[in-house]
């Protein structure tokens, strides 16, 4: 047996260690990129159903690692849900577009859209609604639900409230959930509430929408969120002035997740952990409703 010199042995050891190492790609997804697996891509609705108003493709934060614990009802798979993230990032810079009057149901007209509110620290409602909506969308798609978003990013303008309602109607959605946060300056005002059209203008706005509102209310309460102290009753708020609800022919609700002007709630609404908690509760409530 030939004995290799000590220096040669050292070189062999280095080569062996290099052969065992890879160059793994980074596993962190950029916050500006949404990754969709091939198994879930089939559940993303056709672009023709999404009111884009010339917007660019979606740019969203990656889904967090936590997930909804309960399994979905078997009847949820394949159903269509419309998620409506309130407001939009470009609204403030396009006042002429968002202030134009559009039909709002019950013979009313209202501005196309609004800028939304913000926390005292400057975290905006449109950022909150987009982030939570993306989390809900991804969780529902993972459970086999077909999801339509009323807007495709958080940098565009609108859509108008009547166009948002039309997305749900054209999609023949089993449920339409509009996600918002409130901006009351009343002292001590806090808590969530779920609005639905009342008195109903069609069958879908009757028992189906009232049931969806109650299921969402119960889900948010079960997750530990307090009901509103300043609007509605026991977390429910029947409304006749919200165009997106008035014009819907599908079961539809609007959830104000909390008051961004309340310091304690603003801290939850502004945190990733808080937004995930809202998204989990909303997702599970939608799945329960579909079942």
Secondary structure as a PSIPRED ss2 file (coil, helix, strand):
# PSIPRED VFORMAT (PSIPRED V4.0)

   1 X C   1.000  0.000  0.000
   2 X C   1.000  0.000  0.000
   3 X C   1.000  0.000  0.000
   4 X C   1.000  0.000  0.000
   5 X C   1.000  0.000  0.000
   6 X H   0.000  1.000  0.000
   7 X H   0.000  1.000  0.000
   8 X H   0.000  1.000  0.000
   9 X H   0.000  1.000  0.000
  10 X H   0.000  1.000  0.000
  11 X H   0.000  1.000  0.000
  12 X H   0.000  1.000  0.000
  13 X H   0.000  1.000  0.000
  14 X H   0.000  1.000  0.000
  15 X H   0.000  1.000  0.000
  16 X H   0.000  1.000  0.000
  17 X H   0.000  1.000  0.000
  18 X H   0.000  1.000  0.000
  19 X H   0.000  1.000  0.000
  20 X H   0.000  1.000  0.000
  21 X C   1.000  0.000  0.000
  22 X C   1.000  0.000  0.000
  23 X C   1.000  0.000  0.000
  24 X C   1.000  0.000  0.000
  25 X C   1.000  0.000  0.000
  26 X C   1.000  0.000  0.000
  27 X C   1.000  0.000  0.000
  28 X C   1.000  0.000  0.000
  29 X C   1.000  0.000  0.000
  30 X C   1.000  0.000  0.000
  31 X C   1.000  0.000  0.000
  32 X C   1.000  0.000  0.000
  33 X C   1.000  0.000  0.000
  34 X C   1.000  0.000  0.000
  35 X C   1.000  0.000  0.000
  36 X C   1.000  0.000  0.000
  37 X C   1.000  0.000  0.000
  38 X H   0.000  1.000  0.000
  39 X H   0.000  1.000  0.000
  40 X H   0.000  1.000  0.000
  41 X H   0.000  1.000  0.000
  42 X C   1.000  0.000  0.000
  43 X C   1.000  0.000  0.000
  44 X E   0.000  0.000  1.000
  45 X C   1.000  0.000  0.000
  46 X C   1.000  0.000  0.000
  47 X H   0.000  1.000  0.000
  48 X H   0.000  1.000  0.000
  49 X H   0.000  1.000  0.000
  50 X C   1.000  0.000  0.000
  51 X C   1.000  0.000  0.000
  52 X C   1.000  0.000  0.000
  53 X C   1.000  0.000  0.000
  54 X C   1.000  0.000  0.000
  55 X C   1.000  0.000  0.000
  56 X C   1.000  0.000  0.000
  57 X C   1.000  0.000  0.000
  58 X C   1.000  0.000  0.000
  59 X C   1.000  0.000  0.000
  60 X C   1.000  0.000  0.000
  61 X C   1.000  0.000  0.000
  62 X C   1.000  0.000  0.000
  63 X C   1.000  0.000  0.000
  64 X C   1.000  0.000  0.000
  65 X C   1.000  0.000  0.000
  66 X C   1.000  0.000  0.000
  67 X C   1.000  0.000  0.000
  68 X C   1.000  0.000  0.000
  69 X C   1.000  0.000  0.000
  70 X C   1.000  0.000  0.000
  71 X C   1.000  0.000  0.000
  72 X C   1.000  0.000  0.000
  73 X C   1.000  0.000  0.000
  74 X H   0.000  1.000  0.000
  75 X H   0.000  1.000  0.000
  76 X H   0.000  1.000  0.000
  77 X C   1.000  0.000  0.000
  78 X C   1.000  0.000  0.000
  79 X C   1.000  0.000  0.000
  80 X E   0.000  0.000  1.000
  81 X E   0.000  0.000  1.000
  82 X E   0.000  0.000  1.000
  83 X E   0.000  0.000  1.000
  84 X E   0.000  0.000  1.000
  85 X E   0.000  0.000  1.000
  86 X C   1.000  0.000  0.000
  87 X C   1.000  0.000  0.000
  88 X C   1.000  0.000  0.000
  89 X C   1.000  0.000  0.000
  90 X C   1.000  0.000  0.000
  91 X H   0.000  1.000  0.000
  92 X H   0.000  1.000  0.000
  93 X H   0.000  1.000  0.000
  94 X C   1.000  0.000  0.000
  95 X H   0.000  1.000  0.000
  96 X H   0.000  1.000  0.000
  97 X H   0.000  1.000  0.000
  98 X H   0.000  1.000  0.000
  99 X H   0.000  1.000  0.000
 100 X C   1.000  0.000  0.000
 101 X E   0.000  0.000  1.000
 102 X E   0.000  0.000  1.000
 103 X E   0.000  0.000  1.000
 104 X E   0.000  0.000  1.000
 105 X E   0.000  0.000  1.000
 106 X C   1.000  0.000  0.000
 107 X C   1.000  0.000  0.000
 108 X E   0.000  0.000  1.000
 109 X E   0.000  0.000  1.000
 110 X E   0.000  0.000  1.000
 111 X E   0.000  0.000  1.000
 112 X C   1.000  0.000  0.000
 113 X C   1.000  0.000  0.000
 114 X C   1.000  0.000  0.000
 115 X C   1.000  0.000  0.000
 116 X C   1.000  0.000  0.000
 117 X C   1.000  0.000  0.000
 118 X E   0.000  0.000  1.000
 119 X C   1.000  0.000  0.000
 120 X C   1.000  0.000  0.000
 121 X C   1.000  0.000  0.000
 122 X C   1.000  0.000  0.000
 123 X C   1.000  0.000  0.000
 124 X E   0.000  0.000  1.000
 125 X H   0.000  1.000  0.000
 126 X H   0.000  1.000  0.000
 127 X H   0.000  1.000  0.000
 128 X H   0.000  1.000  0.000
 129 X H   0.000  1.000  0.000
 130 X H   0.000  1.000  0.000
 131 X H   0.000  1.000  0.000
 132 X H   0.000  1.000  0.000
 133 X H   0.000  1.000  0.000
 134 X H   0.000  1.000  0.000
 135 X H   0.000  1.000  0.000
 136 X H   0.000  1.000  0.000
 137 X H   0.000  1.000  0.000
 138 X H   0.000  1.000  0.000
 139 X H   0.000  1.000  0.000
 140 X H   0.000  1.000  0.000
 141 X H   0.000  1.000  0.000
 142 X H   0.000  1.000  0.000
 143 X C   1.000  0.000  0.000
 144 X C   1.000  0.000  0.000
 145 X C   1.000  0.000  0.000
 146 X E   0.000  0.000  1.000
 147 X E   0.000  0.000  1.000
 148 X E   0.000  0.000  1.000
 149 X E   0.000  0.000  1.000
 150 X C   1.000  0.000  0.000
 151 X C   1.000  0.000  0.000
 152 X C   1.000  0.000  0.000
 153 X C   1.000  0.000  0.000
 154 X C   1.000  0.000  0.000
 155 X C   1.000  0.000  0.000
 156 X C   1.000  0.000  0.000
 157 X C   1.000  0.000  0.000
 158 X C   1.000  0.000  0.000
 159 X C   1.000  0.000  0.000
 160 X C   1.000  0.000  0.000
 161 X H   0.000  1.000  0.000
 162 X H   0.000  1.000  0.000
 163 X H   0.000  1.000  0.000
 164 X H   0.000  1.000  0.000
 165 X H   0.000  1.000  0.000
 166 X H   0.000  1.000  0.000
 167 X H   0.000  1.000  0.000
 168 X H   0.000  1.000  0.000
 169 X H   0.000  1.000  0.000
 170 X H   0.000  1.000  0.000
 171 X C   1.000  0.000  0.000
 172 X C   1.000  0.000  0.000
 173 X C   1.000  0.000  0.000
 174 X C   1.000  0.000  0.000
 175 X E   0.000  0.000  1.000
 176 X E   0.000  0.000  1.000
 177 X E   0.000  0.000  1.000
 178 X E   0.000  0.000  1.000
 179 X E   0.000  0.000  1.000
 180 X E   0.000  0.000  1.000
 181 X E   0.000  0.000  1.000
 182 X E   0.000  0.000  1.000
 183 X C   1.000  0.000  0.000
 184 X C   1.000  0.000  0.000
 185 X C   1.000  0.000  0.000
 186 X C   1.000  0.000  0.000
 187 X C   1.000  0.000  0.000
 188 X C   1.000  0.000  0.000
 189 X C   1.000  0.000  0.000
 190 X C   1.000  0.000  0.000
 191 X C   1.000  0.000  0.000
 192 X E   0.000  0.000  1.000
 193 X E   0.000  0.000  1.000
 194 X E   0.000  0.000  1.000
 195 X E   0.000  0.000  1.000
 196 X E   0.000  0.000  1.000
 197 X E   0.000  0.000  1.000
 198 X C   1.000  0.000  0.000
 199 X C   1.000  0.000  0.000
 200 X C   1.000  0.000  0.000
 201 X C   1.000  0.000  0.000
 202 X C   1.000  0.000  0.000
 203 X H   0.000  1.000  0.000
 204 X H   0.000  1.000  0.000
 205 X H   0.000  1.000  0.000
 206 X C   1.000  0.000  0.000
 207 X H   0.000  1.000  0.000
 208 X H   0.000  1.000  0.000
 209 X H   0.000  1.000  0.000
 210 X H   0.000  1.000  0.000
 211 X H   0.000  1.000  0.000
 212 X H   0.000  1.000  0.000
 213 X H   0.000  1.000  0.000
 214 X H   0.000  1.000  0.000
 215 X H   0.000  1.000  0.000
 216 X H   0.000  1.000  0.000
 217 X H   0.000  1.000  0.000
 218 X H   0.000  1.000  0.000
 219 X H   0.000  1.000  0.000
 220 X H   0.000  1.000  0.000
 221 X H   0.000  1.000  0.000
 222 X H   0.000  1.000  0.000
 223 X C   1.000  0.000  0.000
 224 X C   1.000  0.000  0.000
 225 X C   1.000  0.000  0.000
 226 X C   1.000  0.000  0.000
 227 X E   0.000  0.000  1.000
 228 X C   1.000  0.000  0.000
 229 X C   1.000  0.000  0.000
 230 X C   1.000  0.000  0.000
 231 X C   1.000  0.000  0.000
 232 X C   1.000  0.000  0.000
 233 X E   0.000  0.000  1.000
 234 X C   1.000  0.000  0.000
 235 X C   1.000  0.000  0.000
 236 X E   0.000  0.000  1.000
 237 X E   0.000  0.000  1.000
 238 X E   0.000  0.000  1.000
 239 X E   0.000  0.000  1.000
 240 X C   1.000  0.000  0.000
 241 X C   1.000  0.000  0.000
 242 X C   1.000  0.000  0.000
 243 X H   0.000  1.000  0.000
 244 X H   0.000  1.000  0.000
 245 X H   0.000  1.000  0.000
 246 X H   0.000  1.000  0.000
 247 X C   1.000  0.000  0.000
 248 X C   1.000  0.000  0.000
 249 X C   1.000  0.000  0.000
 250 X C   1.000  0.000  0.000
 251 X C   1.000  0.000  0.000
 252 X E   0.000  0.000  1.000
 253 X E   0.000  0.000  1.000
 254 X E   0.000  0.000  1.000
 255 X E   0.000  0.000  1.000
 256 X E   0.000  0.000  1.000
 257 X E   0.000  0.000  1.000
 258 X E   0.000  0.000  1.000
 259 X E   0.000  0.000  1.000
 260 X C   1.000  0.000  0.000
 261 X C   1.000  0.000  0.000
 262 X C   1.000  0.000  0.000
 263 X H   0.000  1.000  0.000
 264 X H   0.000  1.000  0.000
 265 X H   0.000  1.000  0.000
 266 X H   0.000  1.000  0.000
 267 X H   0.000  1.000  0.000
 268 X H   0.000  1.000  0.000
 269 X H   0.000  1.000  0.000
 270 X H   0.000  1.000  0.000
 271 X C   1.000  0.000  0.000
 272 X H   0.000  1.000  0.000
 273 X H   0.000  1.000  0.000
 274 X H   0.000  1.000  0.000
 275 X H   0.000  1.000  0.000
 276 X H   0.000  1.000  0.000
 277 X H   0.000  1.000  0.000
 278 X H   0.000  1.000  0.000
 279 X H   0.000  1.000  0.000
 280 X H   0.000  1.000  0.000
 281 X H   0.000  1.000  0.000
 282 X H   0.000  1.000  0.000
 283 X H   0.000  1.000  0.000
 284 X H   0.000  1.000  0.000
 285 X H   0.000  1.000  0.000
 286 X H   0.000  1.000  0.000
 287 X H   0.000  1.000  0.000
 288 X H   0.000  1.000  0.000
 289 X H   0.000  1.000  0.000
 290 X H   0.000  1.000  0.000
 291 X C   1.000  0.000  0.000
